[in-house]
Structures are given as structure tokens and as C-alpha cells.
Amino acid sequence: MKRLAFIMAVIFVFSNTFSLCADADGIAASKKQNALYVSADKYVIMESGTKSFLAGSGSNESFSASHLTKLMTLLLACEKIDQKKLSLKSEITVGERANSQQDPQIWLDNGEKIKLSELIKAVTIGNANDACVAISEAVEADEKKFLNLMNQKAKSLGMTKTVYSDCTGVSDKSITTAHDTALLCAELLKKDYLFDYFTKWRDFVRGGKTELVNQNTLVKSYNGITGLKACVSNDGSCIIAASAKRGDMSLVCVAVGSSSDDMRAVDARNMLDYGFSEFQIYKPTVDKEFFDDMRITHGEVEKVSVSLSKPFKLVIKRGTSSQMEVEAKREEYVSAPKKKGDIVGNIAVKNGENTVFSADLLIKKDVERLSVFGAFKKLLSALIGE
């Protein structure tokens, strides 16, 4: 305890004396900002709603995904739940492959029946390999097909440096990066029903026969904690992917290679604290007429709804909102035919010469050109109406 207290004291002095810079693709911590200290070799801080990169070091360097692999298995199970092909109450029959997995496990028996909710609990809290395999087989019985699903999903999320070779992370051939993992976490955080699992400190499964204890100690004390997973890799590397939400901002941080289990939690706390203290969600204001229905000439309809190509919010440094300038342009009207997704305007937010946000205004549905018969019918309707 004395040694830990000494280490923490040194960290406190160091963190208030120096500041560390982020990667070239991130935002550096200046002397005017709160210092950010992370003992991990590789780390990243991301705002999950906008997927904005806030800070990091070595965030695109590959490492053995270890138990973080299980997050992708969970995501694929969630997709089946969302599609109503599985439910948390689904009863899963444990197969031989799940039964033969190495520790950590919940000692599932071959042929045992267990609810999907119990398996998810065992993976989110306990990192159980056997429960993870049972989940994967409930999604797709064929192991190779499930791996294909994992890698296809990673690609669709922009996880360009991630390759999965198993569903649990036991294999060292499953690799990822801190940035890729943050993207995966951001997607998982959309699944509200996982919140109670990810934030549980201690629980039991299999009728109380197996105890689960969460390695992510932040779930016990951090304000706004929402998950996700802590573990130690096969090579002894301390890893954590943690998330928290305060107000309308949700942060994800990933640290790989923290100096100890205790420092793993300290690293995550430091990163989350830094993100919440230094950044904020900024929602630009624009005249409401900008989002009014677009007038269409020569179309089957006279107006069509429009929407932005991405959410109208961004992450900015605290105290810089007064520096933001919003530029919004849209067509007065357009001529048919028009296709869903056609661009009819643009909105941009600038900080000086730098564009920090840009989105297109898009037509929400197809509009066909009005035919001669349609024009006659429309004219006749107007005459009868008079």
C-alpha cells in the first residue's frame, strides 16, 4: 500500500508538471490544459456518439486482441437480438466445443441448457471463454462462418487493422488496435440493454454455482461509468476499454500495456477525466427553415423532406464555442426527378480557417417527374376542388 501511495504521488506531481502530446492525428494537450498522464504504451480517447478522436498515442499500432475479441462476439449476438432471431431469454444448449474451452470459464457442461442473458453476463463480467463460444454457436453454428461474420462486421465499422481468428481472443492471431477497439465499443454502447451487464461489479450464474467478478474496477466508483471490459492478455499486458457518459457526451477510452492492474484503472480514469474536462458537445444553431421541406417543380409531389448526412453535433475544446461560425446553404427549389440521397444543400462549421464540421443536406426519398397523365389528373382534381 505504501508503494502504491508513493507511485500515485509521483504520478500526481508528474501530471501537474508536464503534458503529453497526442498522435499527429489527435488533439495535443497544451500547457493551458489539464495534463494527461497514461502509463500504457498505446491508448486512445474517443467520443462515441460522433466517433471523434480526442487524444491518443500509438492508437493505430497492432496488438493481440485477447479478451477484447469477445466484444465483437457480443455485438454479433446483439444484432441477432435486434433482428428478433434471439432474445435474452433464449435457451442455449452448450456444445462440446464450448465445454472444452480453457480458463477463464464458468464450467459449462456439454448439453447444459442456459439462457443467453446468463451467457452475456458471464462474458461481460467474467471474460468466460466457454460462455463466449456458446454465444457464437447460438449466432452461427459453423465456426468458420462466424469468423467471417466477425471480420465482415469489423470491416463495416472501419476497423481496418483488425483481424479475428477466433471468437474468444485465446489465439494470438486475433489482432486489433486501440482505435479500432474504440470504434467497436462505440457500436456496442448503442445497445442499451447491455448497460446493466457492463456495469455490474459482482454477480452469479448457473443458479449461483459460479461467481463472476468484474476486472473493470471503475464500475464501482466512476461517475457515469457505462462499461466495458478489462483484462490481461496472454503475454501479460494489462488492457482496459472503459466508457462513461455525462450529459450528452459519451466517452470511450482504450489503454493497452498499463504498468499494472491498478494503473490500468488509473489510466482509464485519467483519460475519462481528461476528456470530460477538456471537451464538450457543441450543437450548432441554424435557422429552422434550413430543415423545411424542399420545393419540387415538375414532380409528382410539390415538396419533399430533407435530412443531414450525419448528426448535427461535434466535439470541441471547452471554451471555444464563441469561435465557431456556421455556414448553411440550400437550394430554393429543385426540379424532378430526384433520388433519395441527392444533395440539395450543405452546412459547415468553421473555427477560423479550419472546417471542423461539414454535412450535406439530402433528399429523403425518390421523387419522379410528373407524367402527362399525372398532370392532367392533378389539373382535374384542382378544377373539381374549385
C-alpha positions as CSV (number, residue, x, y, z in Angstrom):
1,M,0.0,0.0,0.0
2,K,2.8,2.4,0.8
3,R,4.5,1.6,-2.5
4,L,1.2,2.3,-4.4
5,A,0.7,5.5,-2.5
6,F,4.2,6.6,-3.5
7,I,3.6,5.7,-7.1
8,M,0.4,7.7,-7.1
9,A,2.1,10.7,-5.5
10,V,4.8,10.7,-8.2
11,I,2.1,10.4,-10.9
12,F,0.2,13.4,-9.4
13,V,3.4,15.6,-9.3
14,F,4.3,14.5,-12.8
15,S,0.9,15.0,-14.3
16,N,0.7,18.6,-12.9
17,T,4.1,19.5,-14.2
18,F,4.1,18.1,-17.7
19,S,1.7,17.4,-20.5
20,L,1.8,14.7,-23.1
21,C,1.0,15.2,-26.8
22,A,-1.4,13.1,-28.7
23,D,-0.6,11.4,-32.0
24,A,-0.4,13.6,-35.1
25,D,-4.0,12.7,-35.9
26,G,-5.3,13.7,-32.5
27,I,-5.5,16.8,-30.4
28,A,-2.5,17.7,-28.3
29,A,-2.7,18.6,-24.6
30,S,-1.3,22.1,-24.3
31,K,0.2,23.7,-21.2
32,K,-3.1,25.6,-20.6
33,Q,-5.0,22.3,-20.4
34,N,-5.2,19.8,-17.7
35,A,-2.2,17.4,-18.0
36,L,-2.9,13.9,-19.3
37,Y,-0.8,11.0,-17.9
38,V,-1.2,7.5,-19.2
39,S,1.3,4.7,-18.3
40,A,0.0,2.5,-21.2
41,D,2.1,2.1,-24.4
42,K,-1.0,2.5,-26.6
43,Y,-4.1,4.5,-25.8
44,V,-7.0,6.4,-27.3
45,I,-9.8,8.7,-26.2
46,M,-12.9,8.9,-28.4
47,E,-16.3,10.5,-28.2
48,S,-18.5,7.6,-29.0
49,G,-21.6,9.4,-30.5
50,T,-19.5,11.3,-33.1
51,K,-16.6,8.9,-33.1
52,S,-14.3,11.9,-32.7
53,F,-10.7,11.2,-31.9
54,L,-9.7,13.3,-28.8
55,A,-6.3,12.1,-27.9
56,G,-4.0,9.1,-28.1
57,S,-0.6,7.6,-28.6
58,G,0.2,4.5,-30.6
59,S,-3.6,4.2,-31.2
60,N,-3.1,2.6,-34.6
61,E,-0.4,0.1,-33.5
62,S,-1.5,-3.5,-33.6
63,F,-1.6,-5.8,-30.6
64,S,-3.1,-9.2,-29.6
65,A,-6.8,-8.5,-29.1
66,S,-7.1,-11.0,-26.2
67,H,-10.5,-10.8,-24.4
68,L,-11.4,-7.6,-26.3
69,T,-12.3,-10.1,-29.1
70,K,-15.3,-11.1,-27.1
71,L,-16.8,-7.6,-27.6
72,M,-17.2,-8.4,-31.3
73,T,-18.9,-11.7,-30.4
74,L,-21.3,-9.8,-28.2
75,L,-22.0,-7.3,-30.9
76,L,-23.0,-10.1,-33.3
77,A,-25.3,-11.6,-30.7
78,C,-26.9,-8.2,-30.2
79,E,-27.6,-7.9,-33.9
80,K,-29.5,-11.2,-33.7
81,I,-31.4,-9.9,-30.7
82,D,-32.3,-6.7,-32.6
83,Q,-33.4,-8.8,-35.5
84,K,-35.7,-10.8,-33.1
85,K,-33.8,-14.0,-34.1
86,L,-32.6,-14.4,-30.5
87,S,-33.7,-12.9,-27.2
88,L,-32.1,-12.5,-23.8
89,K,-34.5,-15.3,-22.7
90,S,-33.4,-17.7,-25.5
91,E,-32.3,-21.0,-24.0
92,I,-28.9,-22.1,-25.5
93,T,-27.7,-25.7,-25.5
94,V,-24.0,-25.9,-24.7
95,G,-21.9,-27.8,-27.2
96,E,-18.7,-29.8,-26.9
97,R,-16.5,-27.0,-28.2
98,A,-17.8,-24.6,-25.6
99,N,-17.3,-27.3,-22.9
100,S,-13.7,-27.8,-23.9
101,Q,-12.5,-24.2,-23.5
102,Q,-9.7,-23.1,-21.2
103,D,-9.9,-20.7,-18.3
104,P,-11.4,-18.3,-17.6
105,Q,-14.7,-20.2,-17.8
106,I,-17.9,-20.8,-15.9
107,W,-17.5,-24.6,-16.3
108,L,-20.4,-25.2,-18.6
109,D,-21.3,-28.9,-19.1
110,N,-21.8,-30.4,-22.6
111,G,-25.5,-30.5,-23.3
112,E,-26.3,-28.0,-20.5
113,K,-29.1,-25.5,-21.2
114,I,-28.6,-21.9,-20.2
115,K,-30.2,-18.6,-21.1
116,L,-28.5,-16.2,-23.4
117,S,-28.7,-13.5,-20.7
118,E,-26.6,-15.7,-18.4
119,L,-24.0,-16.2,-21.1
120,I,-23.8,-12.5,-21.8
121,K,-23.4,-11.9,-18.1
122,A,-20.5,-14.4,-18.0
123,V,-18.7,-12.7,-20.9
124,T,-19.2,-9.1,-19.9
125,I,-18.4,-9.5,-16.3
126,G,-16.2,-12.7,-16.2
127,N,-14.5,-12.9,-19.6
128,A,-15.6,-16.6,-19.8
129,N,-14.3,-18.4,-22.8
130,D,-16.9,-21.2,-22.7
131,A,-19.8,-18.8,-22.5
132,C,-18.4,-16.8,-25.4
133,V,-18.2,-19.9,-27.6
134,A,-21.7,-20.9,-26.6
135,I,-22.9,-17.4,-27.7
136,S,-21.1,-17.7,-31.0
137,E,-22.7,-21.0,-31.8
138,A,-26.1,-19.6,-31.0
139,V,-25.5,-16.9,-33.6
140,E,-23.8,-19.2,-36.2
141,A,-23.2,-22.9,-35.6
142,D,-20.4,-23.1,-38.1
143,E,-17.2,-21.7,-36.6
144,K,-15.7,-20.5,-39.9
145,K,-18.9,-18.7,-40.9
146,F,-19.0,-17.0,-37.5
147,L,-15.4,-15.8,-38.0
148,N,-16.4,-14.4,-41.4
149,L,-19.2,-12.5,-39.8
150,M,-16.8,-11.1,-37.2
151,N,-14.3,-9.9,-39.8
152,Q,-17.0,-8.6,-42.1
153,K,-18.5,-6.6,-39.2
154,A,-15.1,-5.2,-38.3
155,K,-14.6,-4.0,-41.9
156,S,-18.0,-2.4,-42.0
157,L,-17.2,-0.4,-38.8
158,G,-13.9,0.9,-40.2
159,M,-11.8,-1.4,-38.1
160,T,-9.1,-1.5,-40.8
161,K,-6.3,-3.1,-38.8
162,T,-8.4,-5.7,-37.0
163,V,-8.3,-9.4,-37.9
164,Y,-10.1,-12.1,-35.9
165,S,-9.1,-15.8,-35.9
166,D,-11.3,-17.0,-33.1
167,C,-14.3,-15.7,-31.2
168,T,-12.7,-15.6,-27.7
169,G,-9.3,-14.0,-28.2
170,V,-7.4,-17.1,-27.0
171,S,-5.5,-17.1,-30.2
172,D,-2.7,-14.6,-30.5
173,K,-3.5,-14.3,-34.2
174,S,-6.6,-12.2,-33.4
175,I,-5.2,-8.6,-33.6
176,T,-6.6,-5.2,-33.3
177,T,-5.7,-1.6,-32.4
178,A,-6.8,0.8,-29.7
179,H,-8.5,3.0,-32.2
180,D,-10.3,0.0,-33.8
181,T,-11.4,-1.2,-30.4
182,A,-12.8,2.2,-29.6
183,L,-14.9,2.0,-32.8
184,L,-16.2,-1.4,-31.7
185,C,-17.0,-0.1,-28.2
186,A,-18.9,2.9,-29.7
187,E,-21.1,0.5,-31.6
188,L,-21.8,-1.7,-28.5
189,L,-22.8,1.3,-26.5
190,K,-25.8,1.7,-28.7
191,K,-27.2,-1.4,-27.1
192,D,-28.9,0.0,-24.0
193,Y,-29.8,-3.5,-22.7
194,L,-26.1,-4.3,-22.2
195,F,-25.6,-1.4,-19.7
196,D,-26.6,-3.5,-16.6
197,Y,-24.2,-6.2,-17.6
198,F,-21.2,-4.0,-18.3
199,T,-21.6,-2.1,-15.1
200,K,-22.1,-5.0,-12.7
201,W,-19.2,-5.5,-10.2
202,R,-20.1,-8.9,-8.9
203,D,-22.7,-11.5,-9.8
204,F,-23.5,-15.2,-10.1
205,V,-24.6,-17.6,-12.9
206,R,-25.7,-21.2,-13.2
207,G,-28.0,-21.0,-10.2
208,G,-25.4,-19.4,-8.0
209,K,-22.8,-22.1,-8.7
210,T,-20.3,-19.8,-10.5
211,E,-19.3,-16.4,-9.2
212,L,-18.3,-13.5,-11.5
213,V,-16.1,-10.6,-10.6
214,N,-15.5,-7.7,-12.9
215,Q,-11.9,-6.7,-13.6
216,N,-13.0,-3.2,-14.6
217,T,-12.9,-1.7,-11.1
218,L,-14.2,1.6,-12.4
219,V,-17.7,0.2,-12.3
220,K,-17.6,0.5,-8.5
221,S,-16.9,4.2,-8.3
222,Y,-16.6,6.2,-11.5
223,N,-19.3,8.8,-12.1
224,G,-21.3,8.0,-15.2
225,I,-19.5,4.7,-16.0
226,T,-21.2,2.6,-18.7
227,G,-18.6,-0.2,-19.3
228,L,-16.8,-2.0,-20.9
229,K,-14.0,-4.6,-20.3
230,A,-10.7,-5.0,-18.6
231,C,-8.3,-8.0,-18.9
232,V,-4.8,-9.3,-19.0
233,S,-3.6,-10.7,-22.4
234,N,-1.7,-13.9,-22.9
235,D,1.6,-12.0,-22.8
236,G,0.7,-10.3,-19.5
237,S,-0.3,-7.0,-21.0
238,C,-2.8,-5.1,-18.9
239,I,-5.7,-3.8,-21.1
240,I,-8.8,-1.8,-20.5
241,A,-11.6,-0.4,-22.6
242,A,-13.7,1.9,-20.4
243,S,-16.7,4.2,-21.2
244,A,-18.7,6.8,-19.3
245,K,-21.4,9.3,-20.1
246,R,-22.1,12.7,-18.6
247,G,-24.8,14.8,-20.0
248,D,-24.9,14.5,-23.8
249,M,-21.3,13.4,-24.1
250,S,-20.2,9.7,-24.1
251,L,-16.5,8.8,-24.0
252,V,-14.7,5.6,-24.7
253,C,-11.0,5.1,-23.8
254,V,-8.8,2.2,-24.5
255,A,-5.4,1.6,-22.9
256,V,-3.0,-1.3,-23.7
257,G,0.1,-2.0,-21.8
258,S,-0.6,-0.2,-18.5
259,S,2.1,-0.8,-15.9
260,S,-0.1,-2.9,-13.5
261,D,-3.7,-3.9,-12.8
262,D,-4.1,-0.9,-10.5
263,M,-2.6,1.5,-13.1
264,R,-4.9,0.1,-15.7
265,A,-7.8,1.6,-13.8
266,V,-5.8,4.8,-13.1
267,D,-5.0,5.2,-16.8
268,A,-8.7,4.8,-17.7
269,R,-9.8,7.3,-15.0
270,N,-7.2,9.8,-16.1
271,M,-8.3,9.6,-19.8
272,L,-12.0,9.9,-19.0
273,D,-11.4,12.8,-16.6
274,Y,-9.3,14.5,-19.3
275,G,-12.0,14.0,-21.9
276,F,-14.8,15.4,-19.8
277,S,-12.8,18.3,-18.5
278,E,-11.3,19.4,-21.8
279,F,-14.0,18.8,-24.4
280,Q,-17.7,19.4,-24.8
281,I,-20.5,18.6,-27.3
282,Y,-21.3,21.6,-29.5
283,K,-24.6,21.7,-31.3
284,P,-24.6,24.5,-33.8
285,T,-27.6,26.6,-34.2
286,V,-29.1,27.3,-37.7
287,D,-32.4,28.8,-38.9
288,K,-35.1,26.2,-38.6
289,E,-36.1,27.0,-42.2
290,F,-32.9,25.2,-43.3
291,F,-34.6,21.9,-42.5
292,D,-38.0,22.8,-44.1
293,D,-39.3,20.5,-46.9
294,M,-37.7,21.2,-50.2
295,R,-39.9,22.6,-53.0
296,I,-40.0,20.3,-56.1
297,T,-41.0,21.5,-59.6
298,H,-42.4,19.2,-62.3
299,G,-42.6,16.4,-59.6
300,E,-45.4,14.0,-58.5
301,V,-45.3,15.9,-55.2
302,E,-44.7,19.5,-54.6
303,K,-42.4,19.1,-51.5
304,V,-40.0,16.5,-50.2
305,S,-38.4,16.1,-46.8
306,V,-34.7,16.6,-46.3
307,S,-32.2,15.5,-43.7
308,L,-28.5,15.9,-42.9
309,S,-25.9,13.2,-43.9
310,K,-24.7,12.9,-40.3
311,P,-25.8,14.0,-36.8
312,F,-25.6,17.8,-36.4
313,K,-23.2,17.9,-33.5
314,L,-19.5,17.9,-32.9
315,V,-16.9,17.8,-30.1
316,I,-14.9,21.0,-29.4
317,K,-12.4,22.2,-26.8
318,R,-14.2,23.7,-23.9
319,G,-14.4,27.5,-24.1
320,T,-14.1,27.7,-27.9
321,S,-17.8,27.7,-28.9
322,S,-17.7,31.5,-29.4
323,Q,-15.1,31.0,-32.1
324,M,-17.4,28.8,-34.2
325,E,-19.1,30.1,-37.3
326,V,-21.9,28.3,-39.1
327,E,-22.4,28.5,-42.8
328,A,-25.6,27.0,-44.2
329,K,-26.6,26.9,-47.8
330,R,-29.6,25.2,-49.6
331,E,-31.4,25.3,-52.9
332,E,-34.5,27.4,-53.0
333,Y,-36.2,24.6,-55.1
334,V,-35.2,21.7,-57.3
335,S,-36.7,20.0,-60.4
336,A,-37.8,16.4,-60.6
337,P,-36.8,13.7,-61.0
338,K,-34.7,13.4,-57.8
339,K,-33.3,10.4,-56.0
340,K,-33.1,9.7,-52.3
341,G,-29.7,11.0,-51.2
342,D,-29.4,13.7,-53.8
343,I,-27.6,16.7,-52.3
344,V,-29.6,19.9,-52.1
345,G,-27.6,21.9,-49.6
346,N,-24.6,21.9,-47.2
347,I,-23.8,23.1,-43.7
348,A,-20.4,23.7,-42.3
349,V,-18.9,24.9,-39.0
350,K,-15.6,26.7,-39.1
351,N,-13.1,27.7,-36.5
352,G,-11.2,30.4,-38.2
353,E,-9.9,29.0,-41.5
354,N,-10.4,25.4,-40.4
355,T,-13.6,23.5,-41.2
356,V,-14.4,21.4,-38.1
357,F,-17.7,20.0,-39.3
358,S,-19.4,19.6,-42.7
359,A,-22.6,17.7,-43.7
360,D,-24.7,17.6,-46.8
361,L,-28.5,18.3,-46.9
362,L,-30.1,15.2,-48.6
363,I,-33.4,14.4,-50.1
364,K,-35.1,11.7,-48.1
365,K,-37.0,9.8,-50.8
366,D,-37.3,9.4,-54.6
367,V,-39.4,11.9,-56.5
368,E,-40.4,11.0,-60.0
369,R,-41.1,13.6,-62.8
370,L,-44.8,14.3,-63.2
371,S,-46.2,12.5,-66.2
372,V,-48.7,13.9,-68.7
373,F,-51.5,11.7,-67.2
374,G,-50.4,12.8,-63.8
375,A,-50.5,16.4,-64.7
376,F,-54.0,16.0,-66.3
377,K,-55.2,14.2,-63.1
378,K,-53.8,16.9,-60.9
379,L,-55.4,19.7,-63.0
380,L,-58.8,17.9,-63.0
381,S,-58.6,17.5,-59.2
382,A,-57.9,21.2,-58.9
383,L,-60.9,22.1,-61.1
384,I,-63.3,19.8,-59.2
385,G,-62.0,21.2,-55.9
386,E,-62.9,24.7,-57.1
